[in-house]
Amino acid sequence: MNNTHGLMPETSHDERSRLAFIVDLKGLLDIGASAANAELLAERVMPKVAGQDDKTLLQRARSEMARQVPYQHWMTLMRSAQEMMWHAVGNCVDRQYEDLEARAEGLAADRAVRTVPDFTVPPYLTAVDTHLMPGSYYTQRSDTDIRQGAVFDLAAAIYHRGRNGNELNDIRGHTIVSHLWERFPELEPENLLELGCTVGHSTVAVARYFADAELHAVDIGLPVLRYAQARARSLGVDIHFAQENAETLSYPDESFDVVYSSVMLHETSNSALPNIMAECHRVLRPGGVVIHLEVPVRYAEMPLADQLRADYETYYNNEPFWRGACTADLVGALRTAGFVDVAEGYQQAVTAASRDSHGFSSERGPVYRCWYIVSGRKP
Ligand SMILES: C[S@@+](CC[C@H](N)C(=O)[O-])C[C@H]1O[C@@H](n2cnc3c(N)ncnc32)[C@H](O)[C@@H]1O
């Protein structure tokens, strides 16, 4: 199978060189600096903040770290590298935009993204440009615009640095199916729904395992959905994409056998979480399965240095609900919504799902080697 698709924006020699620089810089800042930050925390910051009230330890450590010059340099470079990435990717997409839009229209001319009347993007997604992506997931200049989809797709290929399935970015999709088969092997879904699909990175992977089933996928952003529709077509997969809010879905009760999301919850909000869980329950048939995959970042299980690293996303990378989602009681949220057999843990990341998988456990591993999953069944 090819590890790219027919709609991926092309890159010139100079663009590749610029993007490679950004990838290396991000790698250096992510991996190279984490040991230095941990040392700074242990040697200079902990002596000042330890021994006081534990409940505010993280907050005090973060304030004290922010006073340290090496940490200031790290934060500045982190933010600059992220902004540089969006800028470089945006320029690359813009210089070939007309061609990309024409290709997208050609690929998906016979299937439009479904919309619901009077749709409103939820406030937690309009309040900031999520992860500093200018225009976020929903900004469009025309009713055929796909720019934000193309930008997100190319940026994701860089941001993950090859660790999520290269240009297809589909490892999370394979991992969700692996989880489904491991925990609910008896289920033969006839239709599935993905919440927060963006450009369909996980959706296409899931669809390929269930060729006889119908796959629906929703997001709030029309330009990412239009791009997703054409991208899926270029990969030979037919998916029903719709602009919907996961908190207030328009699907009738008991429409699906499986409802899942992949790294969506951390881009919602505290008040959205129970609404989303309740909607998952409503649209599932009795016996149906819900799966939410998230980043393997659970503050309660992490050392302080890792919690600080995670806080960077919340405070400086326009991911305001990162910490909220990573500290929320997601098991409790699913039970409150009416689910049973609820379990949480870490699913080993796979490039292909297998029915013999034994990759779900309570043991947290590094990001990209595993994903946090909470799942359950509607009685
Ligand atoms: C990080 S992206 C998910 C990527 C994708 N699921 C994957 O696995 O590659 C999060 C997506 O969730 C969407 N989202 C957030 N809140 C939503 C909501 N209430 N309803 C529908 N989509 C939502 C965002 O618009 C964004 O496209």
The ligand as an ORCA input file, in Angstrom:
! r2SCAN-3c Opt
* xyz 0 1
  C      -6.900     16.538     16.643
  S      -8.243     16.549     15.596
  C      -8.679     14.821     15.367
  C      -7.887     14.083     14.353
  C      -8.459     12.799     13.828
  N      -9.563     12.278     14.565
  C      -7.344     11.744     13.740
  O      -7.432     10.713     14.372
  O      -6.381     12.009     13.036
  C      -9.614     17.023     16.564
  C     -10.859     17.276     15.710
  O     -12.010     17.260     16.549
  C     -12.916     18.190     16.029
  N     -13.889     18.530     17.056
  C     -13.662     19.104     18.255
  N     -14.829     19.283     18.911
  C     -15.804     18.794     18.119
  C     -17.215     18.688     18.234
  N     -17.865     19.137     19.309
  N     -17.890     18.131     17.227
  C     -17.265     17.661     16.122
  N     -15.928     17.739     15.955
  C     -15.213     18.300     16.931
  C     -12.040     19.360     15.597
  O     -12.715     20.205     14.694
  C     -10.847     18.633     14.997
  O     -11.006     18.463     13.621
*
